[in-house]
Amino acid sequence: MRIFGNKNKKEESASSIRKDFEYVSEETVYLDSACQTLRPQPVLDAMNEYFHKYNACGGRVKYEWGRRVDEEVSETRAKVLDFLGKSAKEYQVAFTLNTTYGLNILLHQLPVGVYKQVITSEVEHNSVFLPTIIAAKRLNIPRKILSRAEDGSLIYEKEGLTGAVVVVNATSNIDGRILQNAKTLASDVHNAGGILVVDGAQSIVGSASLLREVDFDALCFSGHKMHAPSIGVIVVKKQLIDSLDLSFVGGGMVEKLDENSFSAPLNDPFCKLEPGLQDFSGIIGLGASIDWLKTYKPEGLKQEDQKQKLADMVFEGISSLEGINILNNKPSATISFYSQDIDAHRLAAFLSQQDIMVRSGYFCCHYYLQNLKKYPPLLRVSLGLQNTEKDVKKFLEVLKKIINNVK
Ligand SMILES: Cc1ncc(COP(=O)(O)O)c(C=O)c1O
């Protein structure tokens, strides 16, 4: 653990942000939280406690360790619902590998003959874009790609939503734009006999308030983007689970079995979504991350305010450099840009030499960035709750030097 000593007051206050991330040196500038967030110490402690004290399987065993796992798992399900302001009467929480897996497992089990079309948008991660291609083919229905407005709203006509499976992100991993019209969209989709499946990967930290307002049928997100372990979460209406086919089968779901057939407990809400043994330490760590997110105040500020302050600094700093094109129309915790003078991958490698980690490329949004907009590879800065003003200043200083040197 790093010991902080001999610091002046200003530095101490900056360090207090890092109090739950003391394992990261202060010189390290991690700016890739849209991919994977850093895990605070209480999350690591909760996972270690599982490994050290009750490393058992859940849902199957009768001994004490297993009983504790069952308790913790159901507590985490309740914490997820509470975090999203959803009721256990209406929604079920299931665990999986990540957002990608959650979306696939849902779309893959939608019944044939019920829906009339699949709708997605142009500004989607490949985790939405690709599974919607497969789903439309499997269900033998058309697939439509809609545009997003500058403010992130989905542009649609109500009449065009009939029987649609709408799968869209609530926050973009390119520029943080938000699905502003999510609430209306949900009600329009329902009125047209469809369902709304939300990719909440980038919303779960930062725009969870939007998710709370939306009557989605299913929401998929990743623990690793909310300072939790690498795990996926599906929050889904019970009604939708009941309508799903059963396609992923295996351990933990056999009622009766003979040589060529079996029956599964289809009334068990987890049967269709959690085949096999789960990542119990991950689930427990997720519960700890929700507790942490509820109370963590970087520099005594609200998390959104702290992130916004840093986002403004990044946006302003990058905008002041010559030959830079920023994709964002306003500051957000995720900012993407490119330099006209230096390739983004080289820029990322130069920044890395100074212990600054940013992302370069197309961030798995190839359709929008590469096919549609024809951008060169981009650089993306994404802020996490461990970031400080000092991080941003260092990033901007080094970036400026590199850019000036290549001119
Ligand atoms: C908007 C968005 N959707 C989906 C995903 C896929 O998440 P995962 O790789 O955790 O499945 C990401 C990952 O970056 C993302 O940013």
The ligand as an SDF file (V2000), in Angstrom:
LIG
                    3D

 16 16  0  0  0  0  0  0  0  0999 V2000
  -21.8150    1.3340  -24.9510 C   0  0  0  0  0  0  0  0  0  0  0  0
  -21.2210   -0.0310  -24.7420 C   0  0  0  0  0  0  0  0  0  0  0  0
  -21.9710   -1.1060  -24.9590 N   0  0  0  0  0  0  0  0  0  0  0  0
  -21.5110   -2.3530  -24.7860 C   0  0  0  0  0  0  0  0  0  0  0  0
  -20.2180   -2.5570  -24.3770 C   0  0  0  0  0  0  0  0  0  0  0  0
  -19.7260   -3.9600  -24.2120 C   0  0  0  0  0  0  0  0  0  0  0  0
  -19.3790   -4.1790  -22.8760 O   0  0  0  0  0  0  0  0  0  0  0  0
  -18.6710   -5.5330  -22.4780 P   0  0  0  0  0  0  0  0  0  0  0  0
  -17.4080   -5.6120  -23.2800 O   0  0  0  0  0  0  0  0  0  0  0  0
  -18.4370   -5.3780  -21.0220 O   0  0  0  0  0  0  0  0  0  0  0  0
  -19.5870   -6.6290  -22.8230 O   0  0  0  0  0  0  0  0  0  0  0  0
  -19.3780   -1.4740  -24.1730 C   0  0  0  0  0  0  0  0  0  0  0  0
  -17.9660   -1.6810  -23.8020 C   0  0  0  0  0  0  0  0  0  0  0  0
  -17.1380   -0.8180  -23.8820 O   0  0  0  0  0  0  0  0  0  0  0  0
  -19.8890   -0.1830  -24.3350 C   0  0  0  0  0  0  0  0  0  0  0  0
  -19.1410    0.9030  -24.1170 O   0  0  0  0  0  0  0  0  0  0  0  0
  1  2  1  0
  2  3  1  0
  2 15  2  0
  3  4  2  0
  4  5  1  0
  5  6  1  0
  5 12  2  0
  6  7  1  0
  7  8  1  0
  8  9  2  0
  8 10  1  0
  8 11  1  0
 12 13  1  0
 12 15  1  0
 13 14  2  0
 15 16  1  0
M  END
$$$$
